[in-house]
Amino acid sequence: MKNKNLSSLVIIDDDVDLLELLSSFFRQRGYNVSSYEDARVALAEIEVKKVIADVVISDLKLPVMSGLDFIKRIRTFNAVLPIILMTAEGSLEVAVEAIESGAYDFVLKPLHVPQLLISVQRALFLNQVQVENTNLKNLFNEQDFLGLKGVIGKSPGFKKAMELAKRVSSSQANIIIFGESGSGKEVVAKAVHELGERRSGPFVAINCSAIPENLLESELFGYAKGAFTGAVGSKIGLFEEANKGTLFLDEIGDLALPLQAKLLRVLQERKIKRIGENTTRDITARVICATHKDLKKEVEKGNFREDLYFRLNVIPIHMPPLRDRKEDIIPLSEYFLKKFSLINNANIKGFTKQAIKRLETLAWKGNVRELENAIERAVVLSNSEYVDLEDLPLADLGNEEYKAESGESSISLFSINAIMSLEDVCKKYIEFIFKKNGFAKEQTAKELGIDRKTLYRKLKELESVEHTIQ
């Protein structure tokens, strides 16, 4: 019986000795091999899926049906199956015809079998990448909100932000999106772009806090040849690159005051000047800004221009943090689980009930970005088919305290200033895990990696929890 976990090869050749040689060679290296002398039989069995083929190796010159005819026929129902052709004819014309017909590779006889093995391995890798890309594309297309692919969320706060984005998408009003880092501000900006009249144009995004001030101006406005040392040619800026589309300026609150003045002028006049040029250029890009800062307070501090604030704040959209969108945590987690399972070829089916509870109760200070990273880590490190508590972050480890959520209260594990003996540290940690699990002994023993009898003995030594032990 064939092992379903092994890669499957179909080998076709009317030379029985060579067929047996290749079949034996690949079987010894862990492949499932199906061999055929007649390409018609192989074609029929592949079509009805009687035989599974990850890669086909076929001779070019075959009786009745040639290798080229075999490729043409198989492409009518399978467009991606890698097919490697073998031939004694080494002419360029034959090679070109084979590749144009849909062959993955072309090897010459007499065969160098290790080279053929390398070709098979590459074909398998290509096939795996194509399958993963298809699965990821299908997963992305499954998520549909307001007609937007890949948008996930059902909480009232998320829906309110997205519905407002839809309402203003066809207007020309300036939009600014407020929200914490990682909360999904760019998702809102893309929604405005995709739902509006500029969807056929480019969507260009830049993080204003990630680029030094002296470089950001040239990135935004472009420059002329010779404008400064190193400007050996002219370059268009992002305002021009986003013409007839959308320019998304993330973290606009970190923009330096001189650039704020230039941005205000652009928004008023809809014209720009490249650095080193005197001529103005019209821009048609819609500008959408976003920030995690309170711009009113920044204006009061003198860090942000008041006139620019009023110019931008025509349509404010607020994206709530993930901790205020509890309904979105599990749908997002399930999406990331499927995504990273596909990417990492992991057979992870879902989350345990305890893991779901942990996901819903963590603070997620880093919002969706932190959740995505946590799920990726869980997929990579999980040893079972379901992500469990030990695969997820316990809590945030900071400079002051290590805490875990338990109901509405917060349990302190260590204080940075406390000096304890090793024995006290062990007792403190057991108490911490016990309380975190709601005094559930079985779950506590499991997380600590000890048996229940050992846990009972340890708990009896803790005066602070004696009242919970019967």
Contacts in CASP RR format, 6 or more apart in sequence:
PFRMAT RR
TARGET T0000
AUTHOR 0000-0000-0000
METHOD contacts of the structure
MODEL  1
MKNKNLSSLVIIDDDVDLLELLSSFFRQRGYNVSSYEDARVALAEIEVKK
VIADVVISDLKLPVMSGLDFIKRIRTFNAVLPIILMTAEGSLEVAVEAIE
SGAYDFVLKPLHVPQLLISVQRALFLNQVQVENTNLKNLFNEQDFLGLKG
VIGKSPGFKKAMELAKRVSSSQANIIIFGESGSGKEVVAKAVHELGERRS
GPFVAINCSAIPENLLESELFGYAKGAFTGAVGSKIGLFEEANKGTLFLD
EIGDLALPLQAKLLRVLQERKIKRIGENTTRDITARVICATHKDLKKEVE
KGNFREDLYFRLNVIPIHMPPLRDRKEDIIPLSEYFLKKFSLINNANIKG
FTKQAIKRLETLAWKGNVRELENAIERAVVLSNSEYVDLEDLPLADLGNE
EYKAESGESSISLFSINAIMSLEDVCKKYIEFIFKKNGFAKEQTAKELGI
DRKTLYRKLKELESVEHTIQ
2 8 0 8 1.000
2 32 0 8 1.000
3 32 0 8 1.000
6 30 0 8 1.000
6 31 0 8 1.000
6 32 0 8 1.000
7 31 0 8 1.000
7 32 0 8 1.000
7 54 0 8 1.000
7 55 0 8 1.000
7 124 0 8 1.000
8 31 0 8 1.000
8 32 0 8 1.000
8 33 0 8 1.000
8 34 0 8 1.000
8 51 0 8 1.000
8 52 0 8 1.000
8 53 0 8 1.000
8 54 0 8 1.000
8 55 0 8 1.000
9 26 0 8 1.000
9 31 0 8 1.000
9 32 0 8 1.000
9 33 0 8 1.000
9 34 0 8 1.000
9 53 0 8 1.000
9 54 0 8 1.000
9 55 0 8 1.000
9 56 0 8 1.000
9 57 0 8 1.000
9 120 0 8 1.000
10 33 0 8 1.000
10 34 0 8 1.000
10 35 0 8 1.000
10 36 0 8 1.000
10 42 0 8 1.000
10 46 0 8 1.000
10 51 0 8 1.000
10 53 0 8 1.000
10 55 0 8 1.000
10 56 0 8 1.000
10 57 0 8 1.000
11 19 0 8 1.000
11 22 0 8 1.000
11 23 0 8 1.000
11 26 0 8 1.000
11 33 0 8 1.000
11 34 0 8 1.000
11 35 0 8 1.000
11 36 0 8 1.000
11 56 0 8 1.000
11 57 0 8 1.000
11 58 0 8 1.000
12 35 0 8 1.000
12 36 0 8 1.000
12 37 0 8 1.000
12 38 0 8 1.000
12 39 0 8 1.000
12 42 0 8 1.000
12 56 0 8 1.000
12 57 0 8 1.000
12 58 0 8 1.000
12 59 0 8 1.000
12 62 0 8 1.000
12 67 0 8 1.000
12 70 0 8 1.000
13 19 0 8 1.000
13 22 0 8 1.000
13 35 0 8 1.000
13 37 0 8 1.000
13 58 0 8 1.000
13 59 0 8 1.000
13 62 0 8 1.000
13 86 0 8 1.000
14 37 0 8 1.000
14 38 0 8 1.000
14 59 0 8 1.000
14 62 0 8 1.000
14 63 0 8 1.000
15 59 0 8 1.000
16 37 0 8 1.000
18 111 0 8 1.000
19 35 0 8 1.000
19 37 0 8 1.000
20 35 0 8 1.000
21 113 0 8 1.000
22 33 0 8 1.000
22 35 0 8 1.000
22 57 0 8 1.000
22 111 0 8 1.000
22 113 0 8 1.000
22 116 0 8 1.000
23 33 0 8 1.000
23 35 0 8 1.000
25 113 0 8 1.000
25 117 0 8 1.000
26 33 0 8 1.000
26 117 0 8 1.000
26 120 0 8 1.000
27 33 0 8 1.000
29 117 0 8 1.000
32 52 0 8 1.000
34 42 0 8 1.000
34 45 0 8 1.000
34 51 0 8 1.000
34 53 0 8 1.000
36 42 0 8 1.000
38 62 0 8 1.000
38 63 0 8 1.000
38 64 0 8 1.000
38 65 0 8 1.000
39 58 0 8 1.000
39 62 0 8 1.000
39 64 0 8 1.000
39 65 0 8 1.000
39 66 0 8 1.000
39 67 0 8 1.000
39 69 0 8 1.000
39 70 0 8 1.000
40 64 0 8 1.000
40 65 0 8 1.000
42 51 0 8 1.000
42 56 0 8 1.000
42 58 0 8 1.000
42 70 0 8 1.000
43 65 0 8 1.000
43 70 0 8 1.000
43 73 0 8 1.000
43 74 0 8 1.000
44 50 0 8 1.000
45 51 0 8 1.000
46 53 0 8 1.000
46 56 0 8 1.000
46 74 0 8 1.000
46 78 0 8 1.000
46 81 0 8 1.000
47 74 0 8 1.000
47 77 0 8 1.000
53 81 0 8 1.000
54 82 0 8 1.000
54 124 0 8 1.000
54 127 0 8 1.000
55 81 0 8 1.000
55 82 0 8 1.000
55 83 0 8 1.000
55 84 0 8 1.000
55 104 0 8 1.000
55 120 0 8 1.000
55 123 0 8 1.000
55 124 0 8 1.000
55 127 0 8 1.000
56 74 0 8 1.000
56 81 0 8 1.000
56 82 0 8 1.000
56 83 0 8 1.000
56 84 0 8 1.000
57 83 0 8 1.000
57 84 0 8 1.000
57 86 0 8 1.000
57 116 0 8 1.000
57 120 0 8 1.000
58 67 0 8 1.000
58 70 0 8 1.000
58 71 0 8 1.000
58 83 0 8 1.000
58 84 0 8 1.000
58 85 0 8 1.000
58 86 0 8 1.000
59 67 0 8 1.000
59 85 0 8 1.000
59 86 0 8 1.000
59 87 0 8 1.000
60 66 0 8 1.000
60 67 0 8 1.000
60 68 0 8 1.000
60 85 0 8 1.000
60 86 0 8 1.000
60 87 0 8 1.000
60 89 0 8 1.000
60 94 0 8 1.000
60 98 0 8 1.000
61 67 0 8 1.000
61 87 0 8 1.000
61 88 0 8 1.000
61 89 0 8 1.000
62 70 0 8 1.000
65 73 0 8 1.000
67 85 0 8 1.000
68 85 0 8 1.000
68 97 0 8 1.000
68 98 0 8 1.000
68 101 0 8 1.000
70 83 0 8 1.000
71 83 0 8 1.000
71 85 0 8 1.000
71 98 0 8 1.000
71 101 0 8 1.000
71 102 0 8 1.000
71 103 0 8 1.000
72 101 0 8 1.000
74 81 0 8 1.000
74 83 0 8 1.000
75 102 0 8 1.000
80 127 0 8 1.000
80 130 0 8 1.000
81 127 0 8 1.000
82 104 0 8 1.000
82 105 0 8 1.000
82 123 0 8 1.000
82 124 0 8 1.000
82 126 0 8 1.000
82 127 0 8 1.000
83 102 0 8 1.000
83 103 0 8 1.000
83 104 0 8 1.000
84 103 0 8 1.000
84 104 0 8 1.000
84 105 0 8 1.000
84 106 0 8 1.000
84 107 0 8 1.000
84 116 0 8 1.000
84 119 0 8 1.000
84 120 0 8 1.000
84 123 0 8 1.000
85 98 0 8 1.000
85 103 0 8 1.000
85 105 0 8 1.000
85 106 0 8 1.000
85 107 0 8 1.000
86 107 0 8 1.000
86 108 0 8 1.000
86 109 0 8 1.000
86 111 0 8 1.000
86 116 0 8 1.000
87 94 0 8 1.000
87 98 0 8 1.000
87 106 0 8 1.000
87 107 0 8 1.000
87 108 0 8 1.000
87 109 0 8 1.000
88 108 0 8 1.000
88 109 0 8 1.000
90 108 0 8 1.000
94 106 0 8 1.000
95 106 0 8 1.000
98 106 0 8 1.000
99 106 0 8 1.000
104 119 0 8 1.000
104 123 0 8 1.000
104 126 0 8 1.000
105 119 0 8 1.000
105 122 0 8 1.000
105 123 0 8 1.000
107 115 0 8 1.000
107 116 0 8 1.000
107 119 0 8 1.000
128 345 0 8 1.000
132 342 0 8 1.000
132 343 0 8 1.000
132 345 0 8 1.000
135 342 0 8 1.000
136 339 0 8 1.000
136 342 0 8 1.000
136 343 0 8 1.000
139 335 0 8 1.000
139 338 0 8 1.000
139 339 0 8 1.000
139 342 0 8 1.000
140 149 0 8 1.000
140 150 0 8 1.000
141 149 0 8 1.000
141 150 0 8 1.000
142 150 0 8 1.000
143 149 0 8 1.000
143 150 0 8 1.000
143 151 0 8 1.000
143 152 0 8 1.000
143 335 0 8 1.000
144 150 0 8 1.000
144 151 0 8 1.000
145 151 0 8 1.000
145 152 0 8 1.000
145 153 0 8 1.000
145 162 0 8 1.000
146 162 0 8 1.000
146 163 0 8 1.000
146 166 0 8 1.000
146 191 0 8 1.000
146 195 0 8 1.000
148 190 0 8 1.000
148 191 0 8 1.000
148 194 0 8 1.000
148 195 0 8 1.000
151 162 0 8 1.000
151 187 0 8 1.000
151 191 0 8 1.000
152 328 0 8 1.000
152 331 0 8 1.000
152 332 0 8 1.000
152 335 0 8 1.000
153 159 0 8 1.000
153 325 0 8 1.000
153 327 0 8 1.000
153 328 0 8 1.000
153 331 0 8 1.000
153 332 0 8 1.000
154 327 0 8 1.000
154 328 0 8 1.000
154 331 0 8 1.000
155 320 0 8 1.000
155 324 0 8 1.000
155 325 0 8 1.000
155 326 0 8 1.000
155 327 0 8 1.000
155 328 0 8 1.000
156 327 0 8 1.000
157 320 0 8 1.000
157 324 0 8 1.000
157 325 0 8 1.000
158 319 0 8 1.000
158 320 0 8 1.000
158 325 0 8 1.000
158 328 0 8 1.000
161 188 0 8 1.000
161 317 0 8 1.000
161 318 0 8 1.000
161 319 0 8 1.000
161 320 0 8 1.000
162 188 0 8 1.000
162 191 0 8 1.000
164 315 0 8 1.000
164 317 0 8 1.000
165 175 0 8 1.000
165 188 0 8 1.000
165 191 0 8 1.000
165 192 0 8 1.000
165 195 0 8 1.000
165 317 0 8 1.000
166 191 0 8 1.000
166 195 0 8 1.000
168 175 0 8 1.000
168 192 0 8 1.000
168 315 0 8 1.000
168 317 0 8 1.000
169 191 0 8 1.000
169 192 0 8 1.000
169 193 0 8 1.000
169 194 0 8 1.000
169 195 0 8 1.000
169 196 0 8 1.000
170 195 0 8 1.000
170 196 0 8 1.000
170 197 0 8 1.000
171 315 0 8 1.000
172 286 0 8 1.000
173 314 0 8 1.000
173 315 0 8 1.000
174 267 0 8 1.000
174 287 0 8 1.000
174 289 0 8 1.000
174 311 0 8 1.000
174 312 0 8 1.000
174 313 0 8 1.000
174 314 0 8 1.000
174 315 0 8 1.000
175 189 0 8 1.000
175 192 0 8 1.000
175 288 0 8 1.000
175 289 0 8 1.000
175 314 0 8 1.000
175 315 0 8 1.000
175 316 0 8 1.000
175 317 0 8 1.000
176 252 0 8 1.000
176 288 0 8 1.000
176 289 0 8 1.000
176 290 0 8 1.000
176 291 0 8 1.000
176 295 0 8 1.000
176 312 0 8 1.000
176 313 0 8 1.000
176 314 0 8 1.000
176 315 0 8 1.000
176 316 0 8 1.000
176 317 0 8 1.000
177 185 0 8 1.000
177 188 0 8 1.000
177 189 0 8 1.000
177 288 0 8 1.000
177 289 0 8 1.000
177 290 0 8 1.000
177 291 0 8 1.000
177 316 0 8 1.000
177 317 0 8 1.000
177 318 0 8 1.000
177 319 0 8 1.000
178 185 0 8 1.000
178 290 0 8 1.000
178 291 0 8 1.000
178 292 0 8 1.000
178 316 0 8 1.000
178 317 0 8 1.000
178 318 0 8 1.000
178 319 0 8 1.000
179 185 0 8 1.000
179 290 0 8 1.000
179 291 0 8 1.000
179 292 0 8 1.000
179 318 0 8 1.000
179 319 0 8 1.000
179 320 0 8 1.000
179 321 0 8 1.000
180 292 0 8 1.000
180 321 0 8 1.000
180 366 0 8 1.000
180 367 0 8 1.000
181 292 0 8 1.000
181 366 0 8 1.000
181 367 0 8 1.000
181 369 0 8 1.000
182 366 0 8 1.000
182 367 0 8 1.000
182 368 0 8 1.000
182 369 0 8 1.000
182 370 0 8 1.000
183 319 0 8 1.000
183 320 0 8 1.000
183 321 0 8 1.000
183 322 0 8 1.000
183 367 0 8 1.000
183 368 0 8 1.000
184 319 0 8 1.000
184 367 0 8 1.000
184 368 0 8 1.000
185 250 0 8 1.000
185 290 0 8 1.000
185 319 0 8 1.000
186 205 0 8 1.000
186 248 0 8 1.000
186 250 0 8 1.000
186 290 0 8 1.000
187 319 0 8 1.000
188 290 0 8 1.000
188 317 0 8 1.000
188 319 0 8 1.000
189 203 0 8 1.000
189 205 0 8 1.000
189 246 0 8 1.000
189 248 0 8 1.000
189 288 0 8 1.000
189 290 0 8 1.000
190 203 0 8 1.000
190 248 0 8 1.000
192 246 0 8 1.000
192 286 0 8 1.000
192 288 0 8 1.000
193 199 0 8 1.000
193 203 0 8 1.000
193 245 0 8 1.000
193 246 0 8 1.000
193 248 0 8 1.000
193 286 0 8 1.000
193 288 0 8 1.000
198 244 0 8 1.000
198 245 0 8 1.000
198 246 0 8 1.000
198 286 0 8 1.000
200 244 0 8 1.000
201 244 0 8 1.000
201 245 0 8 1.000
201 246 0 8 1.000
202 241 0 8 1.000
202 242 0 8 1.000
202 243 0 8 1.000
202 244 0 8 1.000
202 245 0 8 1.000
202 246 0 8 1.000
203 242 0 8 1.000
203 245 0 8 1.000
203 246 0 8 1.000
203 248 0 8 1.000
204 238 0 8 1.000
204 241 0 8 1.000
204 242 0 8 1.000
204 245 0 8 1.000
204 246 0 8 1.000
204 247 0 8 1.000
204 248 0 8 1.000
204 285 0 8 1.000
205 247 0 8 1.000
205 248 0 8 1.000
205 250 0 8 1.000
206 219 0 8 1.000
206 220 0 8 1.000
206 238 0 8 1.000
206 247 0 8 1.000
206 248 0 8 1.000
206 249 0 8 1.000
206 250 0 8 1.000
207 250 0 8 1.000
207 251 0 8 1.000
208 216 0 8 1.000
208 249 0 8 1.000
208 250 0 8 1.000
208 251 0 8 1.000
208 252 0 8 1.000
208 253 0 8 1.000
208 254 0 8 1.000
208 255 0 8 1.000
209 250 0 8 1.000
209 251 0 8 1.000
209 253 0 8 1.000
209 254 0 8 1.000
210 251 0 8 1.000
211 219 0 8 1.000
213 256 0 8 1.000
213 258 0 8 1.000
213 259 0 8 1.000
216 255 0 8 1.000
216 256 0 8 1.000
216 259 0 8 1.000
217 259 0 8 1.000
217 262 0 8 1.000
217 275 0 8 1.000
218 235 0 8 1.000
218 237 0 8 1.000
218 275 0 8 1.000
219 237 0 8 1.000
219 238 0 8 1.000
220 237 0 8 1.000
220 238 0 8 1.000
220 239 0 8 1.000
220 259 0 8 1.000
221 237 0 8 1.000
221 239 0 8 1.000
221 262 0 8 1.000
221 272 0 8 1.000
221 273 0 8 1.000
221 274 0 8 1.000
221 275 0 8 1.000
222 234 0 8 1.000
222 235 0 8 1.000
222 236 0 8 1.000
222 237 0 8 1.000
222 240 0 8 1.000
222 274 0 8 1.000
222 275 0 8 1.000
223 231 0 8 1.000
223 234 0 8 1.000
223 235 0 8 1.000
223 274 0 8 1.000
223 275 0 8 1.000
223 276 0 8 1.000
223 277 0 8 1.000
224 231 0 8 1.000
224 233 0 8 1.000
224 234 0 8 1.000
224 274 0 8 1.000
224 275 0 8 1.000
224 276 0 8 1.000
224 277 0 8 1.000
225 231 0 8 1.000
225 232 0 8 1.000
225 233 0 8 1.000
225 234 0 8 1.000
226 232 0 8 1.000
226 233 0 8 1.000
226 276 0 8 1.000
227 274 0 8 1.000
227 275 0 8 1.000
227 276 0 8 1.000
227 277 0 8 1.000
228 275 0 8 1.000
234 274 0 8 1.000
235 274 0 8 1.000
236 274 0 8 1.000
237 274 0 8 1.000
238 247 0 8 1.000
239 247 0 8 1.000
239 266 0 8 1.000
239 272 0 8 1.000
239 283 0 8 1.000
239 285 0 8 1.000
240 272 0 8 1.000
240 281 0 8 1.000
240 283 0 8 1.000
240 285 0 8 1.000
242 285 0 8 1.000
243 283 0 8 1.000
243 284 0 8 1.000
243 285 0 8 1.000
244 284 0 8 1.000
244 285 0 8 1.000
245 284 0 8 1.000
245 285 0 8 1.000
245 286 0 8 1.000
246 285 0 8 1.000
246 286 0 8 1.000
246 287 0 8 1.000
246 288 0 8 1.000
247 285 0 8 1.000
247 286 0 8 1.000
247 287 0 8 1.000
247 288 0 8 1.000
248 288 0 8 1.000
248 289 0 8 1.000
248 290 0 8 1.000
249 255 0 8 1.000
249 263 0 8 1.000
249 287 0 8 1.000
249 288 0 8 1.000
249 289 0 8 1.000
249 290 0 8 1.000
250 289 0 8 1.000
250 290 0 8 1.000
250 291 0 8 1.000
251 290 0 8 1.000
251 291 0 8 1.000
251 292 0 8 1.000
252 289 0 8 1.000
252 290 0 8 1.000
252 291 0 8 1.000
252 312 0 8 1.000
253 291 0 8 1.000
253 293 0 8 1.000
253 295 0 8 1.000
253 298 0 8 1.000
253 303 0 8 1.000
253 304 0 8 1.000
254 291 0 8 1.000
254 293 0 8 1.000
255 263 0 8 1.000
257 303 0 8 1.000
257 305 0 8 1.000
260 304 0 8 1.000
260 305 0 8 1.000
260 308 0 8 1.000
261 305 0 8 1.000
261 308 0 8 1.000
263 308 0 8 1.000
264 305 0 8 1.000
264 307 0 8 1.000
264 308 0 8 1.000
264 311 0 8 1.000
266 272 0 8 1.000
266 283 0 8 1.000
266 287 0 8 1.000
267 287 0 8 1.000
267 308 0 8 1.000
267 311 0 8 1.000
267 312 0 8 1.000
268 311 0 8 1.000
269 280 0 8 1.000
270 282 0 8 1.000
270 283 0 8 1.000
270 284 0 8 1.000
271 280 0 8 1.000
271 281 0 8 1.000
271 282 0 8 1.000
271 283 0 8 1.000
272 280 0 8 1.000
272 281 0 8 1.000
272 283 0 8 1.000
273 279 0 8 1.000
273 280 0 8 1.000
273 281 0 8 1.000
274 281 0 8 1.000
289 312 0 8 1.000
295 304 0 8 1.000
295 309 0 8 1.000
295 312 0 8 1.000
295 313 0 8 1.000
296 309 0 8 1.000
298 304 0 8 1.000
299 305 0 8 1.000
299 306 0 8 1.000
299 309 0 8 1.000
321 364 0 8 1.000
321 367 0 8 1.000
322 328 0 8 1.000
322 329 0 8 1.000
322 364 0 8 1.000
322 366 0 8 1.000
322 367 0 8 1.000
322 368 0 8 1.000
322 371 0 8 1.000
323 363 0 8 1.000
323 364 0 8 1.000
323 365 0 8 1.000
326 360 0 8 1.000
329 359 0 8 1.000
329 360 0 8 1.000
329 364 0 8 1.000
329 371 0 8 1.000
330 356 0 8 1.000
330 359 0 8 1.000
330 360 0 8 1.000
332 368 0 8 1.000
332 371 0 8 1.000
332 372 0 8 1.000
333 351 0 8 1.000
333 359 0 8 1.000
333 371 0 8 1.000
333 375 0 8 1.000
334 350 0 8 1.000
334 351 0 8 1.000
336 371 0 8 1.000
336 372 0 8 1.000
336 375 0 8 1.000
336 376 0 8 1.000
337 348 0 8 1.000
337 350 0 8 1.000
337 351 0 8 1.000
337 375 0 8 1.000
337 378 0 8 1.000
337 379 0 8 1.000
337 387 0 8 1.000
340 346 0 8 1.000
340 375 0 8 1.000
340 376 0 8 1.000
340 379 0 8 1.000
340 380 0 8 1.000
341 347 0 8 1.000
341 348 0 8 1.000
341 379 0 8 1.000
344 379 0 8 1.000
344 380 0 8 1.000
346 379 0 8 1.000
346 380 0 8 1.000
346 382 0 8 1.000
347 385 0 8 1.000
348 379 0 8 1.000
348 382 0 8 1.000
348 385 0 8 1.000
348 386 0 8 1.000
348 387 0 8 1.000
349 385 0 8 1.000
349 386 0 8 1.000
350 385 0 8 1.000
350 386 0 8 1.000
350 387 0 8 1.000
351 359 0 8 1.000
351 386 0 8 1.000
351 387 0 8 1.000
351 388 0 8 1.000
352 386 0 8 1.000
352 387 0 8 1.000
352 388 0 8 1.000
352 389 0 8 1.000
354 388 0 8 1.000
354 389 0 8 1.000
354 443 0 8 1.000
355 386 0 8 1.000
355 387 0 8 1.000
355 388 0 8 1.000
355 389 0 8 1.000
355 391 0 8 1.000
355 392 0 8 1.000
358 389 0 8 1.000
358 392 0 8 1.000
359 371 0 8 1.000
359 392 0 8 1.000
361 405 0 8 1.000
361 407 0 8 1.000
362 392 0 8 1.000
362 393 0 8 1.000
362 395 0 8 1.000
362 405 0 8 1.000
363 396 0 8 1.000
363 405 0 8 1.000
364 370 0 8 1.000
364 371 0 8 1.000
365 396 0 8 1.000
374 392 0 8 1.000
374 393 0 8 1.000
375 387 0 8 1.000
377 391 0 8 1.000
378 387 0 8 1.000
378 391 0 8 1.000
378 392 0 8 1.000
379 387 0 8 1.000
381 391 0 8 1.000
382 388 0 8 1.000
382 391 0 8 1.000
389 443 0 8 1.000
389 447 0 8 1.000
390 447 0 8 1.000
394 404 0 8 1.000
394 436 0 8 1.000
395 402 0 8 1.000
395 403 0 8 1.000
395 404 0 8 1.000
395 405 0 8 1.000
396 402 0 8 1.000
396 403 0 8 1.000
399 416 0 8 1.000
400 415 0 8 1.000
400 416 0 8 1.000
401 412 0 8 1.000
401 413 0 8 1.000
401 414 0 8 1.000
401 415 0 8 1.000
401 416 0 8 1.000
402 412 0 8 1.000
402 413 0 8 1.000
402 414 0 8 1.000
403 410 0 8 1.000
403 411 0 8 1.000
403 412 0 8 1.000
403 413 0 8 1.000
404 410 0 8 1.000
404 411 0 8 1.000
404 413 0 8 1.000
404 432 0 8 1.000
404 436 0 8 1.000
406 435 0 8 1.000
406 436 0 8 1.000
406 438 0 8 1.000
411 432 0 8 1.000
411 435 0 8 1.000
411 436 0 8 1.000
413 428 0 8 1.000
413 429 0 8 1.000
413 432 0 8 1.000
414 428 0 8 1.000
420 428 0 8 1.000
427 458 0 8 1.000
427 461 0 8 1.000
427 462 0 8 1.000
430 444 0 8 1.000
430 448 0 8 1.000
430 455 0 8 1.000
430 458 0 8 1.000
430 459 0 8 1.000
430 462 0 8 1.000
431 462 0 8 1.000
431 464 0 8 1.000
431 465 0 8 1.000
433 444 0 8 1.000
433 447 0 8 1.000
433 448 0 8 1.000
434 441 0 8 1.000
434 444 0 8 1.000
434 459 0 8 1.000
434 465 0 8 1.000
434 468 0 8 1.000
435 465 0 8 1.000
437 443 0 8 1.000
437 444 0 8 1.000
437 447 0 8 1.000
439 465 0 8 1.000
439 468 0 8 1.000
441 452 0 8 1.000
441 455 0 8 1.000
441 456 0 8 1.000
441 459 0 8 1.000
442 452 0 8 1.000
444 455 0 8 1.000
445 451 0 8 1.000
445 452 0 8 1.000
445 454 0 8 1.000
445 455 0 8 1.000
448 455 0 8 1.000
450 458 0 8 1.000
456 469 0 8 1.000
459 465 0 8 1.000
459 466 0 8 1.000
459 468 0 8 1.000
459 469 0 8 1.000
460 466 0 8 1.000
460 469 0 8 1.000
END
